[in-house]
Amino acid sequence: MEKISSAFEKVKNHQAVERMKMLVGMEIDEESATSTAVNEEESSFAFMDDFNRNCSLSTTQSMLVFFNPIKFGFAFTLGNLLSIGSTAFLIGPKRQVTMMLDPVRIYATALYIASMIIALFCALYVHSKLLTVFAIILEFGALTWYSLSYIPFARAMVTKVLVACFDTEF
């Protein structure tokens, strides 16, 4: 076991030395440079594969949106409530509420909370798939607008871009 771990350490140290040589501008072996470049390329593809797999809707998840929007609406709203709770856990509930009720984002917060209530109402009480899909779309838009309120000048920039895109004469 010690032989295997020492072999891994030698490989790691060799790659680190080759990278340092490249940064400093020293000459390096062509074979080791290509193996290092290939390893970096493979790791970047692996990162993108993991990112794509974990941060996008899979086929089953996207089918859940269209074939069972009530279940998705409930799960999506529950996830949004958990994300608000997680930020309250990180920064404290008092500061979270203070930030949510800040005059800059009070309307975005009200729209976001109202859209979550509407989505839950449509999913759990009305049981209408069409209304639930519209509520999910409204909730996603409200979430985006609320999130943009935390980035300076982001809402103004998005507004200008959307006005420029949709300002056409027919």
C-alpha positions in Angstrom: 0.0 0.0 0.0 2.8 2.4 0.8 4.4 1.7 -2.6 1.1 2.7 -4.4 0.8 5.9 -2.3 4.4 6.8 -2.9 3.9 6.2 -6.7 0.9 8.6 -6.7 3.0 11.2 -4.8 5.8 11.0 -7.4 3.3 11.5 -10.2 1.7 14.5 -8.5 5.1 16.0 -7.7 6.2 15.4 -11.3 3.2 17.2 -12.7 3.6 20.1 -10.2 7.3 20.4 -11.1 6.4 20.4 -14.9 3.8 23.1 -14.3 6.2 25.2 -12.3 8.8 24.9 -15.1 6.2 26.0 -17.6 5.3 29.0 -15.5 8.9 30.1 -15.0 9.7 29.6 -18.6 12.2 26.7 -18.3 12.5 24.1 -20.9 10.5 20.9 -20.2 10.3 17.5 -21.8 7.9 17.3 -24.7 6.4 14.0 -23.5 5.7 15.2 -20.0 4.2 18.5 -21.3 1.8 16.6 -23.6 0.7 14.3 -20.8 0.2 17.3 -18.5 -1.8 19.1 -21.2 -3.9 16.0 -21.9 -4.6 15.5 -18.1 -5.7 19.2 -17.8 -7.9 18.8 -20.9 -9.5 15.6 -19.6 -10.1 17.2 -16.2 -11.8 20.2 -17.8 -14.1 17.9 -19.8 -14.8 15.9 -16.6 -15.7 19.2 -14.8 -18.0 20.2 -17.6 -19.6 16.7 -17.7 -20.2 16.9 -13.9 -21.6 20.4 -14.2 -23.9 19.5 -17.0 -25.1 16.4 -15.2 -25.8 18.1 -11.9 -27.0 21.5 -13.0 -29.3 20.8 -15.8 -32.6 19.0 -16.0 -32.3 15.3 -16.9 -34.7 13.7 -19.3 -36.8 12.4 -16.4 -36.8 15.7 -14.7 -37.9 17.6 -17.8 -40.6 15.0 -18.4 -41.8 15.6 -14.8 -42.3 19.2 -15.6 -44.5 18.5 -18.5 -46.3 15.3 -17.5 -46.7 16.0 -13.8 -46.3 19.7 -13.2 -48.2 19.5 -9.9 -45.5 17.4 -8.4 -42.7 19.5 -10.0 -44.4 22.7 -8.8 -44.5 21.5 -5.2 -40.9 20.3 -5.3 -39.7 23.5 -7.0 -41.4 25.7 -4.4 -40.2 23.5 -1.6 -36.6 23.9 -3.0 -37.0 27.7 -3.1 -38.2 27.7 0.5 -35.2 25.6 1.5 -32.8 28.0 -0.4 -34.3 31.0 1.5 -33.9 29.0 4.8 -30.3 28.0 3.9 -29.3 31.7 3.4 -31.1 32.6 6.6 -29.0 29.8 8.3 -25.8 31.2 6.9 -26.3 34.9 7.6 -28.9 34.7 10.3 -32.7 35.1 10.1 -32.7 38.7 11.3 -30.3 39.9 8.7 -32.1 37.8 6.0 -35.4 39.5 6.8 -33.7 42.9 6.9 -32.1 42.3 3.5 -35.4 41.0 2.0 -37.3 44.0 3.3 -34.6 46.5 2.0 -36.3 49.2 0.0 -34.3 48.2 -3.1 -35.8 44.7 -3.2 -39.1 44.9 -1.2 -41.2 44.6 -4.4 -39.1 41.7 -5.7 -39.4 40.0 -2.4 -43.2 40.4 -2.3 -43.5 39.1 -5.9 -41.3 36.2 -5.1 -43.2 35.2 -1.9 -46.5 35.7 -3.6 -45.5 33.6 -6.6 -44.5 30.8 -4.2 -47.8 30.9 -2.5 -49.6 30.9 -5.9 -47.6 27.9 -7.1 -48.4 26.0 -3.9 -52.1 27.0 -4.1 -52.3 25.8 -7.8 -50.4 22.6 -7.1 -52.0 21.5 -3.9 -55.5 23.0 -3.9 -56.6 23.7 -7.4 -54.8 20.6 -9.0 -54.8 22.3 -12.4 -51.8 21.4 -14.5 -52.0 24.4 -16.7 -52.3 26.9 -13.8 -49.5 25.1 -12.1 -47.2 25.5 -15.2 -48.0 29.2 -15.3 -47.4 29.5 -11.6 -44.0 27.7 -12.0 -43.1 30.1 -14.9 -44.1 33.1 -12.7 -42.2 31.7 -9.8 -39.0 31.2 -11.9 -39.3 34.8 -13.2 -39.8 36.2 -9.7 -36.8 34.2 -8.5 -34.7 35.6 -11.2 -35.8 39.1 -10.6 -35.3 38.7 -6.8 -31.8 37.2 -7.3 -30.9 40.1 -9.7 -31.8 42.5 -6.9 -28.6 41.4 -5.0 -26.3 42.3 -7.9 -25.7 46.0 -8.3 -27.2 47.5 -11.5 -28.2 44.0 -12.7 -31.9 44.7 -12.9 -31.3 47.9 -14.8 -29.0 46.1 -17.3 -31.5 43.2 -17.8 -34.3 45.7 -18.3 -32.3 47.7 -20.9 -31.4 44.5 -22.8 -35.0 43.2 -22.8 -36.3 46.6 -24.0 -33.7 46.6 -26.7 -34.6 43.1 -27.8 -38.3 43.5 -27.8 -38.5 47.2 -29.0 -39.4 46.5 -32.6 -41.9 48.1 -35.0 -44.3 45.9 -36.9 
